[in-house]
Amino acid sequence: MKEGIHPKYDAVQIKCACGNVIETRSTRKNVTVEVCSACHPFFTGKQKLMDTEGRVERFHKKYATKKA
């Protein structure tokens, strides 16, 4: 492999909004996520409605049934 053409691959911490911290390696310096495997409904088995930037409200407004 050629020298000096590959990005630096360092240890980083991925920080979730729920407070979970995951140790891994990446080319990025800081990684923050809104949902991780510790709080995602698919992995936890708990049904929870996640509203990111008002998407749920926009969906309900767009597909709301009209009352006569």
C-alpha positions in Angstrom: 0.0 0.0 0.0 1.1 3.5 -0.7 2.3 5.6 2.2 0.5 8.8 3.2 -2.7 8.5 1.1 -4.9 6.9 3.8 -6.8 8.9 6.4 -5.9 8.7 10.0 -8.0 6.0 11.8 -8.2 6.8 15.5 -10.3 5.6 18.5 -13.4 7.7 19.1 -16.5 7.7 21.3 -19.9 7.7 19.8 -22.3 9.6 22.1 -26.0 9.1 22.0 -28.7 11.5 23.1 -29.8 8.9 25.7 -26.3 9.1 27.4 -24.9 5.8 26.0 -21.3 5.9 25.0 -19.8 3.4 22.5 -16.1 3.0 21.9 -15.0 2.4 18.3 -12.6 3.6 15.7 -13.3 6.1 12.9 -11.8 8.7 10.6 -14.1 11.3 12.2 -13.1 13.1 15.4 -16.5 13.4 17.2 -19.6 11.3 16.5 -23.0 12.1 18.1 -26.2 10.3 17.3 -29.9 10.7 18.3 -30.7 7.0 18.5 -28.5 4.0 19.4 -29.0 0.3 19.9 -29.6 0.9 23.7 -32.6 3.2 23.1 -33.9 2.2 19.6 -37.4 0.6 19.7 -36.4 -2.2 17.4 -33.7 -3.4 19.8 -35.4 -2.6 23.1 -38.8 -4.0 22.2 -40.5 -0.9 23.6 -42.8 0.9 21.2 -42.1 4.6 21.2 -42.9 7.4 18.8 -39.9 9.4 17.9 -40.5 12.9 16.7 -37.5 14.4 14.8 -38.0 18.0 13.7 -41.8 17.8 13.7 -42.0 15.0 11.2 -44.8 13.3 13.0 -46.9 16.4 13.1 -46.3 17.1 9.4 -47.3 13.5 8.6 -50.6 13.8 10.6 -51.4 17.2 8.9 -50.7 15.8 5.5 -52.7 12.6 5.8 -55.4 13.7 8.3 -58.9 12.8 7.2 -61.2 15.7 6.4 -64.2 16.0 8.7 -67.5 16.7 6.9 
